[in-house]
Structure formats: C-alpha cells, structure tokens
Amino acid sequence: MDGLRWEKLISQSLPLLSKFNLVIVNANFTLPLDIGINHSIAGFLTEFWLKKNWHFTCDYSPNNTTLFLYSLPYNSKWLFPAVNNYETVPSTTSLIDAYNKVEEISIKLTNFNLDTKRRYHNVSTISLIDEDDSRCLSIIDDLGKVVVWKNVRRLNFFLKNHDLFDLLKYTHNITSLELDVEYFRNIPTNNRLSYIKELDLINGTLKMNS
C-alpha cells in the first residue's frame, strides 16, 4: 500500500482535489511476521494527508488473509471484513461518526471481540455467523455497544448454540429474517414470529423465499 505514491500522484496531477475516498482490498495477503500492520498504512499518515484532513485506517483479517485499507469516514453501505475479525491500527481521527454510512455488518463468533470504539449507528442488517461450536454469552450486550437496536430491520442468524429469541427481545423492529432450514424446523411452536414479513430459509446452497 504505497501511500507516498498516491501522495505524489495527487500533488502533481490533482492539485485542486478536495474530496478523496479510498478503499483497497488486498485478498490472499499474508502479512509477514517481521512487518506489522502499522507498516501497511505508514505512507498514509504523513503531513500531506493530515494537512488535508484526510484520514485512513487499515484492518487485517488473518483468518481469510485479507488486508483492507480505507479512508475515514467510511463511504460505503457494507463493511468488509467481519467487524470483529480483524487486527487494526489506531486511527488519527474520531471513530464515533466514521461509520455512519454503513448499513450492513457481519459478525463471526469465533474469537468474538468487538471494538467498541467503532459505532455503527445506522446499521439495518446484521449477519451473525459461527463457524464452529462457539458460544458467546455477552453477544447481546456487546452488540448493543456498537449498533442501535431500534434501527435493525433484518437479521441473518446462523448461530447454532444461541437462542434466536434471546436476541429478538432487543430487536423489536426486525421484520426480515434469514435462517438455516434445520434451525427453523426446531423452533418451538410456542415461539411466535408474527411480526416477521420476510423469511429466507437456507439449506446449503438452496434458498427459499416465503
């Protein structure tokens, strides 16, 4: 991630540039052990960028070897990678409103650890995924620190060892659900989903809309 090269390009070719949004996703990237994540963003932390009040951060997901460098505030509706599945660098700007445009986030329960300095006030879709038999008792409390429950309208719920209805107690405005077929079949009949208007059931690669 050659920030100095970008700096030179903008200085020479775009001298009147006043707005600059950048998103770089480097997939299949393994960060060398002797080079920390801070090295990847160093070229975007120089006086040139700070004087223009252009700020950046960098997230690295070792599980799927993806490096994600982007400008702040973040300018997309969907945030990649999973918001708790990364290593990151300290930001040079406040993160309180940096993700206000984000409407959809994904969370994997493996090594569940949310960065509560990041807030996603306008998220309307949350995907919860476990890739093993993980169980996190604090998931509801932790999520409540980074999202506004009343704004959440859709929940994609793929947690084998969690009770969907424990979560739905906090999400009164959800009208759209996505679930595994087997999980749906095993929901006790005394639990009502009368407020759900859209239901997507997934069985492997098969998706059924009802």
C-alpha positions in Angstrom: 0.0 0.0 0.0 2.2 2.8 -1.3 0.8 6.0 0.3 3.7 8.0 -0.9 3.0 7.1 -4.5 -0.6 8.2 -4.0 0.6 11.4 -2.4 2.8 12.2 -5.4 0.1 11.4 -7.9 -2.4 13.7 -6.2 0.1 16.5 -5.7 1.2 16.5 -9.4 -2.0 15.6 -11.2 -4.9 16.6 -9.0 -3.8 19.8 -7.2 -7.4 21.0 -6.7 -8.7 17.8 -5.3 -10.7 18.5 -2.1 -12.5 15.1 -1.6 -10.8 11.8 -1.6 -12.3 8.4 -0.7 -10.2 5.3 -0.9 -11.0 1.6 -0.4 -8.3 -1.0 -1.1 -9.0 -4.7 -0.6 -6.0 -7.0 -0.9 -7.2 -10.6 -0.8 -5.0 -13.6 -0.3 -2.5 -11.4 1.5 -0.3 -12.8 4.3 1.2 -10.2 6.5 4.9 -11.1 7.1 5.7 -11.7 10.7 8.5 -9.1 10.7 6.3 -6.4 9.3 3.4 -5.1 11.5 0.1 -3.9 10.2 1.2 -0.3 11.0 3.8 -0.6 8.2 1.0 -1.1 5.7 -0.6 2.3 6.4 2.5 4.4 7.2 2.5 6.1 3.8 -1.0 7.4 4.5 -0.1 9.1 7.8 2.3 11.7 6.6 1.9 15.5 6.9 0.5 15.7 3.4 -2.6 13.7 4.3 -3.1 15.2 7.8 -3.0 18.8 6.5 -5.8 17.9 4.1 -7.7 16.3 7.0 -7.8 13.0 5.1 -7.7 10.1 7.5 -7.2 6.3 6.9 -7.2 3.1 8.8 -6.2 -0.4 8.0 -7.8 -3.7 9.0 -6.1 -7.1 8.6 -8.1 -10.4 8.8 -5.6 -13.2 9.4 -8.3 -15.8 9.1 -9.0 -15.1 5.5 -5.7 -13.3 4.8 -7.3 -10.0 3.7 -5.9 -6.5 4.1 -8.4 -3.7 4.0 -7.2 -0.1 3.8 -9.8 2.7 3.6 -10.4 6.3 4.2 -12.4 7.7 7.0 -15.3 8.5 7.3 -16.1 5.2 5.6 -18.1 5.8 2.4 -20.0 2.5 1.8 -23.1 0.8 3.0 -21.4 -2.5 3.6 -18.4 -3.1 5.8 -15.8 -5.8 4.9 -14.5 -7.9 6.6 -16.5 -9.1 9.6 -16.3 -6.3 12.1 -14.8 -8.4 14.8 -12.5 -10.5 12.7 -9.5 -8.2 12.2 -6.4 -6.6 13.6 -6.4 -2.8 13.1 -4.2 0.3 13.6 -5.1 3.3 15.8 -7.0 5.9 13.8 -5.8 9.6 13.5 -9.4 10.7 13.8 -12.5 10.1 15.9 -14.4 6.9 15.1 -17.7 7.9 16.7 -19.3 9.0 13.4 -16.8 7.4 11.0 -19.2 4.6 10.0 -22.5 6.4 9.8 -23.0 5.3 6.2 -22.6 1.6 7.0 -26.0 -0.2 6.8 -24.9 -3.8 6.9 -22.3 -5.6 9.1 -21.3 -9.2 9.6 -20.0 -10.7 12.8 -18.3 -14.1 13.3 -18.4 -15.6 16.8 -15.0 -17.2 16.5 -12.7 -15.2 18.8 -15.6 -12.8 19.5 -14.2 -9.4 20.3 -15.8 -6.2 19.2 -14.0 -2.9 19.0 -16.5 -0.7 20.9 -14.7 2.4 19.8 -16.4 1.9 16.4 -20.1 2.7 16.3 -22.5 1.7 13.5 -25.5 3.9 14.3 -27.4 3.3 11.1 -26.9 -0.4 10.6 -30.2 -2.0 9.5 -28.9 -5.5 8.6 -26.8 -7.7 10.9 -25.4 -11.2 9.9 -24.3 -13.4 12.8 -22.3 -16.4 11.9 -20.5 -19.2 13.8 -18.0 -21.4 12.0 -17.7 -23.9 14.8 -19.5 -24.6 18.1 -18.6 -21.2 19.6 -20.9 -19.7 22.2 -20.6 -16.1 23.4 -22.7 -15.2 26.4 -22.0 -11.5 26.0 -23.0 -11.2 22.4 -26.2 -9.2 23.0 -24.5 -6.7 25.5 -21.5 -6.3 23.2 -23.6 -5.7 20.1 -25.6 -3.1 21.9 -22.5 -1.1 22.4 -21.9 -0.7 18.6 -25.3 -0.7 17.0 -28.6 0.9 17.7 -31.1 -2.0 18.1 -34.1 0.0 17.1 -32.6 0.7 13.6 -32.1 -3.0 12.9 -34.7 -4.4 10.4 -33.1 -7.6 9.1 -31.2 -10.3 10.9 -29.3 -13.1 9.2 -29.0 -15.6 12.1 -26.6 -18.6 11.7 -25.7 -19.4 15.3 -26.2 -23.0 16.3 -25.7 -22.6 20.0 -27.7 -19.4 20.7 -31.3 -18.8 21.1 -32.7 -16.6 18.4 -35.5 -15.3 20.7 -33.0 -14.1 23.3 -31.7 -11.7 20.6 -35.1 -10.8 19.3 -36.1 -9.4 22.7 -33.8 -6.4 21.9 -34.7 -6.0 18.3 -38.3 -5.1 18.2 -38.2 -3.6 14.7 -36.9 -6.7 12.8 -39.3 -7.7 10.1 -36.9 -9.8 7.9 -35.1 -13.0 8.9 -32.7 -15.4 7.3 -32.2 -18.7 9.0 -30.9 -22.2 8.4 -33.7 -24.6 7.5 -33.0 -27.1 10.3 -32.7 -24.3 12.9 -36.2 -23.0 11.8 -37.7 -26.5 12.0 -36.5 -26.9 15.6 -38.0 -23.6 16.8 -40.6 -24.5 19.5 -44.2 -23.9 18.2 -44.9 -21.7 21.2 -42.4 -19.1 20.0 -44.2 -16.7 17.6 -42.7 -14.7 14.8 -45.9 -12.9 13.9 -44.0 -9.7 13.2 -41.8 -11.2 10.5 -42.8 -10.2 7.0 -39.9 -11.7 5.0 -38.3 -15.1 5.8 -35.4 -16.6 3.9 -34.5 -20.2 4.7 -31.2 -21.6 3.6 -30.3 -25.3 3.3 -26.7 -25.5 2.0 -26.9 -23.7 -1.4 -30.7 -23.8 -1.6 -32.5 -20.7 -0.8 -36.3 -20.5 -0.4 -38.3 -17.2 -0.1 -41.6 -17.2 1.6 
